[in-house]
Amino acid sequence: MNSRLNGAYQYPFEDSLREAMELPYSHILMMQPEGNRNSFYFKRPNSSRSEMGDTYSQDDLQGWEIHYAYQDDLSVMEFYRRQGQPMTFEELEALMEAVISKREGVYWTRVNFVPEYRKWSVNFDENGVPHGVFYDSEGKPLKSGEKVSLSEILPKNNDRFIFVEPRPEVLKDRDFLQTVQGLIYKDIEFTASDANTKRVADDKKRRDDRTKRGGNSNKRGSTETIKKSNATDNLRKMVFDFKNGNIYRTVEPNMFDFKLENPKGFSIHRVGVEDVYYGGRAPENRTPNFQMTCGIPLQPNTCVGYNYELSDGSVRAAVYKDAVLFIDASYDKKMRAYMEKLYDKQSEKRREEALKSIDKF
């Protein structure tokens, strides 16, 4: 990649923020352990040397943009994104083959994991009356009326999020602000501070406007009429509709009831399935401080998700549209462990805050 004859163009540090924020896993960079570093490249779609001039027009790149993440100088993540033209099947195949070119007896396998975001089941009794079937955290059906923990039956979202936290040892590094992570941290903190300043100014303007309206006595009409009119207008402005009043959403499944030799027909049932879930949405940041959120993949033991894996389990791949990510499996698992640690810590904090929130209820 760094060959002087036909190498790629390595983006300077000043461009790292832009390149990092374009990644589908930019949040992962903020949780990298100590000893990580990141490099970004642009490569022409041929064997000629790539130059800085190839990257002047970022909205019209013709070639490849690449991200390498190193842990103690060993590559642990590699992301190849085709720009300008769509990635061909042959290019994807060649990339996948390149990973195993020096690994004798190792081959790629397709991962059959299917993320299950929701599960609804409805059974009909002998009288044709529908009854919901509910499942515990392990996917086993719950018996109606049996005693289980409250967390098993409340509408909990399978999608989980965390507030991204850089590792303490990384934050303490005196060179932190001179890294890609430091650039991202400063950018998000600046954006949050700017938004908070605007929010404070808007709040002040609203308070000033209310004060001016309250002190304005030069109104036409009788005082009593004006008071009633103002009271009604103000009351209407204070009414906020409850927009989340639906417990169910409806579905119309076709229920077939026939034998091939003696068809009987089918029925269309319009039933309601529960449409209330909690826990999958992060609150808005209303502080001037750094806050970055990300989801935890439903797929276990991975920080990014993958759909291909080497037969020896050492490397995983996630194929995107016009891009492919390779990640070292052990690194992937360690990053997921850190995400789970953050989730447990933040979940415990939410429990403590919940007790304060419902105080006096």
N, C-alpha and C positions, 0 to 999 in steps of 0.2 A: 504493500500500500504506500510505503514511503520511498519507493524507488525514484531516483532522479531521472530515469529514462522514460518510464511509462507508469509512474505511480499515480495515486489519487491526490486530490487537494484536501489537506487537513484544515478544517475551519479554525481560525484563531479563537482564543479564549473569549474575545468580545462577542462572538457570534454564538457562543455556547447556549446562552439563555434561549434564544429563538429556536435553535435546533432541539434543545431539551423539551421545551413546551409543546413541540409538535409531535412528540412521541405518545403513543397510546398508553404508555405506562410511566409517564413523567413523575407520578407520585412515588413510584418505587425508588427513584433516585434519592428522594429526601429521607429514605429509611435505610440507605445503604450503610454497611458497617464501616468501621475505621479501616483504612487501607484500600478503599475503593477509589478508582479514578475513571474518568469518562473521556472518550475521544469521539469526534464527529468528522466525517469525511464526505466529500462528493467525488464520484467517479463517473467518467464518461461511459457510454454503453459500447465501448470498443477498447482496443488495447493501447490507444494513444494516451499520452500524459495529460492529466486533468490540470487545469489552471484556475487561478482566482477569477479570471474573466468569465469562466463558465457559470459562476454563481452570482453574477451581478443582478440578474433578473430572477429573483426568487420565485416569482409566479409563473416562470416559464423555464424551469429546469429540465434538461434533457439528459437523463442518466440515472444514477443511483445515489441516494443519501443513506449513509451508514452510521450506526452508533455502536461503539464497542465499550463495554464496561469491564474493567479489570479489577480483580481482587488479588492484591499482592503480586501484580504484574502477570497474572494469568487471566485469560479471557473467560468470563462467566456469562456474559450476555452479548449477543450479536444481533443487530436488527438491520435488515436490508429492505429498503423501500424504493420501488421503481417510480421515477418521475417522468412526466412528459408523454410517455407511451405506456399502455398497459403491460403488466408483466405477462410474458408468454408462458405457456405450460412448460416449454423446454427450458426456460430460464429458472423456473421454480424447481424443476426436476434436477437441473445441473447444480443448483445451490444445495439441495438435499443430498445429492450424491457427493458433493465436495466434503461434507461433514464426515462421511464414512469412508472416504477414499483411502485413509491410512489406518483403518480399523478392521483388521481381518476377522471375518466371520460375524461381523455386526451388521444389522439391517434395521430399517425403519419399520415400525408397526403402527397401525391406526388405533387410536384410543377410542373406545366405545362409550365413553362417559357422555351422558345426556343431562344437562342441568334441568332440574325440576323446580320451577319457581313457585308453582301452586299445585295443589291436588284437591280436586273436588270429587266426591262420590255420592251417588244417590241410589238407594235400593228401594224397590217396590215390594210391599208385602202382598199377601195372598189376595187382598182386596183392592190392589192397585194403588194404595196410598203411598206416596213417596216419603222416605226417611233418609236423613243425612247420615253419612258414615264419616267419622272423624278419626284422625290418626295421631299417635304420639310422636315424639321426636325421633324415634327409630323407624317410623313408618308402619308400625303395627296398629291395626284398627282398635279403637277404644270401645268397650262395651257400654251401652247406654246406662247411665246411672252409677257406674262404678266410681270409686273414690280415687282420684289421681291428683297430682300437684296442680296448682292453679296455672303454672306456666305451660302445662301441657294442653290446656283447653282454651286459653285466651288467644285472640287473633294476632299471633306474632308473625311478622314478616320474615320470610326465609332470607331475604336480601339483608345483609348486614353492612354497616359502614363504620369507619373509624376516623378519628381526627389524626392526621399524619403528624408524627413527632420524630424529628431527627434524633438519632441516638445521642445521649449525653456526652459521650467521649468525642463524638464528631463535632458537636456544638462548641465544646471547650477548646478544640484545636484552634490555635491562634491564626492559622491560615484558612479557617473555614470560609470566610467571605471572599477568598480568592479561588474558590472551587465552583463547579457547576451548581452544587447544592446551595452554596452561599448566594449565587446570583438569583436562583429561584426564590430563596428565602427572602432576600431583600425586595425582589419584585412584588411578591405577594403581600409582604408587610407594607410596602409603599402604597399598593392599591387599596388595602384595607384602611390605612390611615387616611388616604384621600377620600374614600367613601364615607368614613366616619366624620371627617371635617365637614363634608357636604350635608350629612345627616343632622349634625349639630346646628349648622347654619339654617337648614330648613325648619327645624324645630323652633329655633329662636324667631324666625320670620312668622311662623304660625302663631306663636305666643304674642308677638307684637301686633299682628293683625287682629287678634281677639281683643287685645287691650284697646286698640283704636276703635273697633266697632262698639265696644262696651261704653266708651267715653263719648261717643258721638250722639249728642242730644238734639241736633238740628234735623229732625225727621218730620215729615209731613203727616197729617192725620192726627186723630186723637191719641193721647198717650196710652189709653186702655187698649185700643185697637192694635196699636203698634206692639204693645207688650204681648198680646195674644198671638199676633202674627209671628213675631220673633220666636215665641216659645214653641209654636207648632213647627216652624222651619227648623229650629235647632233640634227639636225632638226627632224629626224625620232624618236629619243628618246623622243622628246618633244611632239609628237603627241599622244593624248589620245582619243580613240574612244568614240563616244557618244553612249553608250550602252542602253540608255533608250528612244530610238526613236520611239517605238511603242505606239500609242495612244489606239489601240484596241487589244483585243484578240478575237479569233473566237470561236464560238460555233455552233453546228449542231443539233438543235432540230427537232424532228419529229412532223409534223403538220397533225393530222388525220382529215379527212373530209368524214364522212360516217354515215349512219343510219344502225341500226342492220338489218333491213329487206332489205336494198338496199345499200350495201357497195360501196363507190366510190373510196376508196384508200387513199393514204397519200402522203405528200410532205416532202422532207428533205430540210430545209433552212440552209444555212451556212451564218451566220451574224456575225457582229462584235459588241462587247459590250465594253463600256469604261473600260479601265484598268489602269487608272491613279488616284492615291489617295495620299493625303498629310496629315501629322500630326500623323501618327501612329508609327513612328520610332524615337527613341531617338538618339541624337548625341553621338559620342564617347567621352569619358572623356580623354582630353589631358592636364590634370593638375595633380599635386601631391596631390590633395585634395580628401576628401571623396565624392564619387558620387555613388548612388544606384538608379536604376530606377525600376518601376513596372507598370503594366497595371491596368487600372480601369475596373472592370467587367462591361459588357454590362447590366447585370441584375441590376435593380435599388435597392438602399437602402441596399447594401451589400458590404463588403470589400473583400470577398473571393469567393462568389457565393455559392449557395446551391440548392439541388434538393429534399429535404424533410423538412417538417416543422411540429411542433406540432399544434394540432387543436386550441390551445389557443394562438398560435403565439409567444410563449415565447422562444422556442429553435429551431434552424435550424441545418440541417445536410447536409454535402457534402460527398457523397460516392465516393471514389477513388478505383483504383485497389489495393486490399490488404490493404486498409486503410479507415478510416472514421473519419471525423471531426465534432464535435459538437460545436456550438457557441451560446452564449446568444444573442437573437435577438436585444435587446436594445444596447448591446455592439457593435454588428455588424453594426447597423445603425450609432452609434456615430463615429466609425472608418471610415465609408464611408463618413460621413460629413466632417471629417478632410481631407480625400483624395480630396474631391471636393473643399475644401478651398485651398489646395495646387495647384490644377489644375487652379483655377481662378487666383490665384496670379501669377503663373508661365506663364499662358497664357497672362496676361497683360504685364509681363516683355518681353515676346517674341514679342508682338506688338511694344513695345518701341524699342527693338533691331532691328526689321524689318525696322523701319523708318531710323535708322542709317545705316543699311546694304544697303538700296537702295538709300542712299544719292547720289546726282548728276545724277541719272538716269532720 
